[in-house]
Amino acid sequence: MILLIRSLVVIVSLFFLPLGAHALWWTTRDDVASNWRSADWSSAELLPQPAAAPQAIVAIYAARVGRWRGIFAHHTWVVVKEEGASQYTRYDKVGWGSPVRTNGWAPDGRWFGNVPQPILFIEGEAAARLIPQIQKAVAAYPYRFSGNYNAWPGPNSNTFVAHVMRSVPELGTALPPTALGKDWQPFRDIVGLTPSRTGFQISLGGYAGLSVGWVEGVEFDLLGLVAGLDLRRPAIKLPGWGRIGMDPVI
């Protein structure tokens, strides 16, 4: 009985108290768009204009999702630009229409009015080597068709980006802990490597799990909520709040 009580205290302290505190903070915001139509989807001007940056570029962005869901979740996407290209190409997976979208929004656009944060930025020869692999991973995503989207626990938009990262481990970064669905794996793949292939991952269909890796750090997943530590670039990871500490982008 004592062990059960202690376990419940740990679970509440790690997962539900931080989430509750973030929910309270979220209600004080006056800049949350009330609906899809009124939200700002314009460029946040994080990327250079293609004419001013002829080099190849690879980027991954994350932005809070809309309304109350922004309390605990980010949407993530991938952006590429080949050397000398006149525009960027953005890849998202969404739950309406054609699930894998190409250039559905500005490459560095706000998501439901929320300014995106960079998760990864690579340019030059390194980016040029990675782009063909990224394009191949996008085309090979197994849940890219209509009806293959499940907001919780997955597969969803973040499962898609995690797939790209798993297919191209040279990207060498991790999605934020608030990227709900990033740890989803079918039950046939309960145990495997982390997307960076620097550690191992246990995923119980996205309902619970554990990841330990040099790039991902230590992450405990419960119902899609993630708590953990990043030792490589020191930070703590809390449900709702996300990553608190050193910037993940090197």
N, C-alpha and C positions, 0 to 999 in steps of 0.2 A: 504493500500500500504506500509506504514512504517513497519507494522508488518511482511509483506511478505519479505521485504528487510532484516529486522533483522533476520528472520528465515533463509534466504539464507546465510547470513553472518555466523551464528552459524554453519550451516551444512558444509559450506566450511572450516571454521576454525577447526572444530572437526574432519572431515573426509578426506577432499581432500587435504588440505595443508600438514598435516603430511604424507599422502600417497605420494604426489608429492615430498616432501623432501627425503623420503626414496628411491623413484625411482631414484632420482639424485645420492644419495649415492651408490645405487646398481650398477649404471653404472661405478663407479670408481673401482669396485672390479676386480681383475685379476685372481681370483681363482674359477670362476664360470664355471662348466663343460659345454662344447658346445653341447654335445649330450649324449644320454643314454649310449652308448657303452664306451665312454671315461671316464665316471664318476667313482669315487671311491665308492664302495659299501662295503668296508671291515669294520671289527669291529673297533669301536672307543675305545675299551677296557675300557668301563665304568662299566661293570659288572664283579664281581669276577668269577674266574673259578669254575665250580660246585664242583670239588673235594676239593677246598679250602673253600667252603661255603655250607656245607650240609643242612643248614636251608632252610625253604621255603622262596621264594622271589616273590614279585609282583612289577612290575615296569610299568610305562607309559612314553613313550618318544615322543618328537616332534622334527622334523627337517624341515628346509626350503625345499620347493620343487624345481624342476629344472628350469633353465634358467629364463626368465622374470617373470614367475609365482612366483618365490621366493621373488619378491618385496612385495607381500602381503599375502602369504599363507604358512602354515606349513602342513606337513603330520604327523599324530600321529598313534601310535600303542601300543598294550598291550603285556607285557611279563610276564610269570609265570614260576616258578620252584617249584615243590613239594619237600617236605623234603626228602633228600637222593637221589633225581633224578640226573642222570648223564648228563642231558642237560636242557637248557631252552626251552620253547615253546613260539613262537612269533605269534601273531594274527594281520593281517592287512586286510583292505578291499581296493581293487584296482579296477580300471576300465577295466582291460583286463583279459581274461581267467576266471578262477574261482575267483569271486570277493572277497570271504573271504579266505585269504591265511594262511596256517599254516607253519611256518618255511620257508617262501620264501626267507628270508634274515637273516643275522646274527642278534641275538637278540638286540644288541646295535650297529648295523651297520650304517654307514653313509648313508644318503639318497641323491642320486644325488651328492655325494661328500660333502654334508653338515653334519657337526658333530651334532648329536642329543643332545638335552638338556633334562635332567630329569624333569618330571612333578610330578612323584610320585615314592617313593621307600619305600616298607614295607617289613619287614622280620620277621622270627620267627613264633610264634604261631598266631599272628594276620594275617599274610599272609596265613598260612595254613587254617585258617577259611574262608578266602575270596576266595581262589582258586576254590573250587567247585561252588560257586555262579558265578564267572567270566566265568567258562567253560559253565555253563548253559546259561548265557546271550549270549555268543558267538553263541551257537547252536540255540538259539531262535531269533536271529536277523532277523527281517522280510524282510530286503532288502539284503539278502545274495546271491541271485542267479544272473546269467548272465542277463544283461539288467536292473538290479536294481541300476545302478550307474549313477549319474548325477553330473559332476564336480562342477557345480554351478546352483542353490544355494544348491543343495543336493537332495537326500542322497548321501554322498560320504564317504571317509575314516574317516573323523572326525565325521560325523554323527554316524558311527559305534562305535567309541570309546565313544562318548557321550552316546550312548545307553547302553554300558556296565556300564558306570558310573551311569547312571540313574537306571539301574537294581540293582546295588550294591552301594547304596549311602554311605555305610560305607567307601568307598575309600576316601571320604572327601576331594576331590581336584577339581580344575577347569582347563579346557583346556585353552591354551593361546588364547588371543583375535584374533590372526592370524590363528587359526584353522578354516579356512573357511568351513562352513557347520555344525559346531557344534551345532548351534541353529536351524537348520532346523527341522521342524515338519510338518506333513500333515495338511492341512487346517481344518480338523475335530478336531485337537488338538491345536487350537489357544491359549488357556489359560491353563496353567498347572503349576506344580511345577518345579523348577530347578533340574538338575541332582542330586545335593546333598540333595534335599528336605528341604533346609533351607530357601527357598524363593519362589517367583513366577516368571513365565516366560510367555511373550506374544510373539508369533512367527507368522508372516504373511507369512508362506511358505518359510521362509529364506530370504525374500526380505526386511523385516524390523522387528524390535522387540525390546523388553525390558526385561532385567533380573535384578532382585533385590534379593539377597540372602547373607547370612552370608559368605558362602564359595565363591560364584561367584562374590560378590561385586555388584556394579551397572554397567550395561553394556547397551549401546545403539547400536543397530544393524541397519545398513542401507546398503542394497545391499551386505550383507556379511561382510562389514567393521564394526569393533567394536571399540568404544571409551568408556572409563569408568574409574572407580576407584575401587581399592581393599582396604578396610579399615581394614580387619583382618590381612593381611600382607601387609602393606602400599605400594602401587604402583599406577602408572597411566597406562592406557591402551590406546594405540594409533594405528590407522590403519598403516600397514606397519612395524612400529617399534616394535609393540607387547607390552609386559609388561616391564615397566621401574620402578625399585624399588626393594623391598625386594624379595629375592629368594622365589618362591612358595613352594619349597620342605622343609618340616620341618625336 
